[in-house]
């Protein structure tokens, strides 16, 4: 396969009038004028963008299925396909707070799919249940808890290498539990992310450490949301993130979770290498009108104008609490460029190379470069998806 007349986003910069050669699922050559080999399928992009497959490290469902409601490999595959059709070729299916047995079942389901397609579904994101109750958001309160005796050891006893990210509030754990968690996470390669936390500046800073250790909290989950806010005398969790030299944070850019100015400020402080986009999607668009799982009852609330959200709406629970989105990470990229005013290079980097780096795959995905897997997305000048290729094969 040979792409010609492309505006290529490499992961760092744009290369106009560029060709990209793909063979056996990998990018084999990039240049302004590549020869057409015998048997090549030539695709003329007519100046459109050719970007790396997008990466989303936090989402809960596909077009119709929700991971918590159906803890099976089939659901995981459905979630991936739903988002891949919109350009997200790598993702972490995410589990809402639930009881321990379902956590183990979800890990097993994701591990099965990971073994089939390790660069597309490299693991699971366990969001909770070890949260501070005052910052639980829309998570079901009966599951939000401190780990029971022996629970952390059991969680990491089998298939722990499939747990890519664990989001929790460090202030609710004892010193002994934190020490144990650091050891377990380091041994399994699990990234700890501070989220749904009411940690003070000092508590959050202690959890992050000085940035030199790999057995600490290296991430923060959906900046600003479900965490102690910044104040002048108590900078809080947000202040600790901004003040830290290396912690990386996700952010939801959908017109509801964060004001445009808040996103611009985070981008100015952290930069595109320490800030990455997540969709936080309950379902991929088009939105499912309503969803019920025990006491988790949400409905889609339409917006009132084009600037409200890429999907013109949001999910809220019965109390009116923001519960998630109905978008994909490509919608977040568009919102960052068209509504927030971020440079396109930075918005794309925050959805490709930065999350690839977070999950340790930046040597294989997240770039358009020779030797990288040919997960590619064609976008027109309005950043609308025009084509998706996975491992060099046409998906849509």
C-alpha positions in Angstrom: 0.0 0.0 0.0 1.3 3.5 -0.9 -0.3 6.7 0.4 0.5 9.7 -1.7 -0.2 13.4 -1.5 -0.6 13.2 2.3 -0.1 15.8 5.0 1.6 13.4 7.5 1.5 14.0 11.2 4.6 12.1 12.4 3.8 12.4 16.1 5.8 15.6 16.4 5.2 17.7 13.2 3.5 17.8 9.9 5.1 16.7 6.6 3.2 18.1 3.6 3.2 16.5 0.2 4.5 13.2 1.6 4.2 9.5 0.7 4.0 6.6 3.1 4.8 3.0 2.1 3.1 0.2 4.1 4.1 -3.5 3.8 3.1 -6.4 6.0 1.3 -4.2 8.4 4.3 -1.9 9.0 5.4 1.5 7.7 8.5 0.8 5.6 9.2 4.2 4.0 8.3 7.9 4.2 9.3 10.5 1.8 8.3 13.2 -0.7 8.5 10.9 -3.7 8.4 7.2 -3.2 8.4 4.7 -6.1 5.3 2.6 -6.8 6.2 -1.1 -6.3 4.5 -3.9 -8.2 1.3 -4.8 -6.6 1.0 -1.6 -4.6 -2.4 -0.2 -3.9 -2.0 3.6 -4.4 -4.2 5.8 -2.2 -4.2 9.5 -3.1 -5.0 11.5 0.0 -5.3 14.8 -2.0 -3.7 16.8 0.9 -5.7 15.2 3.7 -4.0 14.5 7.0 -2.6 11.0 7.6 -2.1 10.6 11.4 -1.3 7.8 13.8 -4.1 5.7 15.1 -5.6 7.5 18.0 -5.3 6.2 21.6 -7.9 6.4 24.4 -6.9 5.2 27.8 -10.3 5.6 29.5 -13.7 4.6 28.1 -16.4 2.2 29.3 -18.5 1.1 26.4 -19.0 0.8 22.6 -22.0 1.7 20.6 -24.3 -0.6 22.6 -22.3 -2.6 25.1 -20.9 -1.4 28.5 -18.1 -3.4 30.1 -19.5 -3.5 33.6 -22.8 -4.9 32.2 -21.2 -7.7 30.2 -17.7 -8.9 31.4 -16.8 -10.9 28.3 -14.2 -10.9 25.6 -17.0 -10.3 23.1 -17.9 -7.0 24.8 -14.2 -6.0 24.8 -14.0 -6.7 21.1 -17.3 -4.7 20.5 -15.9 -1.7 22.5 -12.7 -1.7 20.4 -14.5 -2.0 17.1 -16.9 0.8 17.9 -14.2 3.2 18.7 -11.8 2.0 16.0 -14.4 2.9 13.4 -13.9 6.5 14.6 -10.1 6.4 14.5 -9.2 5.0 18.0 -7.1 2.0 17.1 -5.7 1.5 20.7 -7.7 1.7 23.9 -8.0 0.6 27.5 -11.5 -0.7 28.3 -12.3 0.8 31.7 -14.2 -0.7 34.6 -16.4 1.4 36.9 -16.2 0.7 40.6 -17.7 -2.7 41.3 -17.2 -5.7 43.6 -14.0 -7.7 43.7 -15.2 -10.7 41.7 -16.3 -8.6 38.8 -13.0 -6.8 38.8 -11.2 -10.2 38.4 -13.7 -11.2 35.7 -13.1 -8.0 33.7 -9.3 -8.4 33.9 -9.6 -11.9 32.5 -11.9 -10.8 29.7 -9.5 -8.0 28.7 -6.5 -10.3 29.0 -8.1 -12.7 26.5 -8.4 -9.9 23.9 -5.0 -8.4 24.7 -3.4 -11.8 23.8 -5.2 -11.6 20.4 -4.4 -7.9 19.7 -1.8 -6.6 22.2 -1.3 -3.3 20.4 -5.0 -2.5 20.1 -6.2 -3.6 23.6 -3.0 -3.6 25.7 -4.8 -3.9 29.0 -7.6 -2.7 31.3 -8.1 0.5 33.2 -9.6 -0.2 36.6 -11.2 3.1 37.7 -11.8 2.5 41.4 -13.3 1.2 43.6 -10.7 2.6 46.0 -12.0 6.2 46.0 -12.6 8.9 48.5 -16.4 8.8 48.9 -16.7 12.6 48.8 -15.2 12.5 45.3 -16.9 9.4 43.9 -18.8 11.3 41.2 -21.3 9.1 39.5 -19.7 5.8 40.8 -22.1 3.6 42.8 -21.6 4.4 46.4 -22.0 0.8 47.7 -18.8 -0.2 45.9 -16.6 2.7 46.8 -14.4 1.4 49.6 -11.0 1.0 51.2 -9.4 -2.3 50.2 -10.3 -5.2 52.5 -7.5 -7.2 54.1 -5.8 -9.3 51.4 -7.8 -7.7 48.6 -4.8 -6.0 46.9 -2.8 -9.2 47.0 -5.7 -11.1 45.4 -6.2 -8.5 42.8 -2.6 -8.7 41.7 -2.2 -12.5 42.1 -3.3 -13.5 38.6 -3.2 -11.8 35.2 -2.0 -8.5 36.9 0.1 -7.8 33.8 -3.2 -7.0 32.1 -4.0 -4.2 34.6 -2.5 -1.2 32.7 -3.9 1.6 34.9 -5.4 1.6 38.4 -7.1 4.8 39.5 -7.5 5.3 43.2 -7.3 7.9 46.0 -4.1 7.4 47.9 -5.3 9.3 51.0 -7.8 6.5 51.9 -5.1 3.8 52.2 -2.9 3.2 55.2 0.8 3.6 55.0 1.1 -0.2 54.9 -1.4 -0.5 52.1 0.4 2.1 50.1 3.7 0.4 50.5 2.2 -2.9 49.5 0.4 -1.3 46.5 3.7 0.2 45.3 5.4 -3.1 45.3 2.5 -5.0 43.6 2.1 -2.3 40.9 5.8 -2.2 40.2 6.1 -6.0 39.9 3.1 -6.1 37.4 3.9 -3.0 35.5 0.6 -1.4 36.5 0.5 2.4 36.4 -1.0 4.1 39.5 -3.2 7.1 38.7 -4.4 9.5 41.4 -8.2 10.2 40.9 -11.5 10.5 42.6 -9.4 11.9 45.4 -9.8 14.6 48.0 -6.0 14.6 48.7 -4.5 17.8 50.0 -1.5 19.3 48.1 0.8 17.6 50.6 -0.9 14.2 50.4 -0.9 14.3 46.6 2.7 15.4 46.4 3.7 12.6 48.7 1.9 10.1 46.5 3.6 11.4 43.4 7.1 11.5 45.0 9.9 13.4 43.4 9.5 11.8 40.0 12.5 9.6 40.3 10.8 6.4 41.4 8.6 4.2 39.2 6.7 2.7 42.1 4.6 5.8 42.8 1.6 7.5 41.3 2.9 8.6 37.9 -0.5 9.7 36.5 -3.6 11.7 37.4 -7.1 10.8 36.2 -9.3 13.4 34.4 -7.7 16.6 35.6 -10.0 19.0 37.6 -12.8 16.4 37.8 -13.4 14.4 41.0 -10.4 15.9 42.7 -9.7 18.6 45.3 -9.5 21.9 43.5 -6.8 24.6 43.6 -7.1 27.3 46.2 -4.7 30.0 47.3 -3.9 28.6 50.7 -4.5 24.9 49.8 -3.4 24.2 46.3 -5.1 20.8 46.5 -4.7 17.9 44.1 -4.8 20.2 41.1 -2.1 22.3 42.5 0.1 19.3 43.2 -0.3 18.1 39.6 0.6 21.5 38.2 3.6 21.9 40.6 5.1 18.4 40.0 8.0 18.1 37.6 6.8 14.9 35.8 3.4 13.6 36.7 1.2 13.1 33.6 -2.6 13.7 33.6 -5.5 12.8 31.4 -8.2 15.4 30.6 -11.7 15.2 29.1 -12.2 17.9 26.4 -15.9 17.6 25.7 -17.3 21.0 26.5 -18.7 19.8 29.9 -16.0 18.4 32.0 -13.7 21.4 31.7 -14.1 25.0 30.4 -11.9 25.9 27.4 -9.8 28.2 29.6 -9.2 25.4 32.1 -7.9 23.2 29.2 -5.7 26.0 27.9 -4.3 26.6 31.3 -3.5 22.9 31.8 -1.9 22.8 28.4 0.2 25.9 29.2 1.4 24.4 32.5 1.9 20.8 31.5 2.4 20.9 27.8 1.4 18.2 25.3 3.9 15.7 26.7 2.3 15.7 30.2 -1.4 16.1 29.2 -3.3 13.5 27.2 -6.9 13.3 26.0 -9.4 10.7 27.0 -13.0 10.4 25.9 -14.4 9.1 29.2 -17.1 7.6 27.0 -20.0 5.6 28.4 -21.0 4.8 24.9 -19.5 5.8 21.5 -21.6 8.1 19.5 -24.4 8.1 18.4 -25.4 8.2 22.1 -27.5 5.5 23.7 -30.5 7.4 25.2 -30.4 5.8 28.6 -28.6 3.1 30.6 -29.2 1.3 33.9 -26.9 -0.9 35.9 -28.2 -1.4 39.4 -28.1 2.1 41.0 -26.1 3.5 38.1 -28.9 5.1 36.1 -27.9 7.6 33.5 -29.5 9.3 30.5 -28.3 11.3 27.6 -29.0 15.0 28.0 -28.8 16.9 24.7 -26.9 20.2 24.5 -28.3 23.5 23.2 -25.7 24.6 20.8 -22.8 23.5 18.6 -20.2 24.7 21.0 -21.6 22.7 24.0 -19.9 19.5 23.0 -18.7 17.5 20.0 -21.7 15.3 20.6 -24.0 18.1 21.6 -24.7 16.5 24.9 -23.6 14.5 28.0 -24.6 11.7 30.3 -25.9 12.6 33.7 -27.3 10.5 36.6 -30.6 10.9 38.4 -29.1 13.6 40.6 -27.9 15.5 37.6 -24.2 14.6 38.2 -22.0 14.5 35.1 -21.5 10.7 34.5 -19.6 10.5 31.2 -19.6 11.3 27.5 -20.9 9.9 24.2 -17.9 10.8 22.1 -14.6 9.3 20.9 -11.2 10.8 21.4 -11.3 12.3 17.8 -14.1 14.5 19.0 -11.8 15.7 21.8 -9.1 16.5 19.3 -11.6 18.6 17.3 -12.9 20.4 20.4 -9.3 21.3 21.5 -8.5 22.8 18.1 -11.9 24.4 17.1 -13.2 25.5 20.6 -10.2 25.6 22.9 -7.7 27.0 20.4 -4.8 24.5 20.9 -2.4 23.9 18.0 -3.4 20.9 15.9 0.1 19.4 16.4 -0.4 19.4 20.2 -4.0 18.2 20.1 -3.0 15.2 18.0 0.1 14.5 20.1 -2.2 14.4 23.2 -4.2 11.7 21.5 -1.4 9.7 19.9 2.3 9.8 21.1 1.7 11.0 24.6 -0.8 8.2 25.6 1.4 5.7 23.7 4.3 6.8 25.9 2.2 6.5 29.0 1.5 2.8 28.3 5.0 2.0 27.2 4.2 1.5 23.5 5.8 4.6 22.0 8.3 2.5 20.1 5.5 0.7 18.2 2.5 3.0 17.9 1.7 6.7 18.2 3.9 7.8 15.3 3.9 7.7 11.5 7.5 6.5 11.2 9.4 3.7 9.6 9.2 0.5 11.6 6.0 1.5 13.3 2.7 -0.5 13.0 0.5 0.9 10.3 -2.4 2.0 12.4 -3.4 5.1 10.5 -6.3 7.5 10.2 -7.2 9.8 7.3 -8.7 13.2 8.4 -9.9 15.9 6.2 -9.2 19.6 6.8 -12.1 19.8 9.2 -10.7 16.8 11.2 -13.5 14.5 10.1 -12.5 10.9 9.7 -12.2 9.7 6.1 -10.5 6.3 6.6 -9.0 4.0 9.2 -6.3 1.3 8.6 -5.3 -1.2 11.3 -2.1 -3.2 10.9 -2.1 -1.9 7.3 -5.6 -3.3 6.5 -8.6 -1.2 5.7 -11.1 -1.0 8.6 -13.4 1.7 7.2 
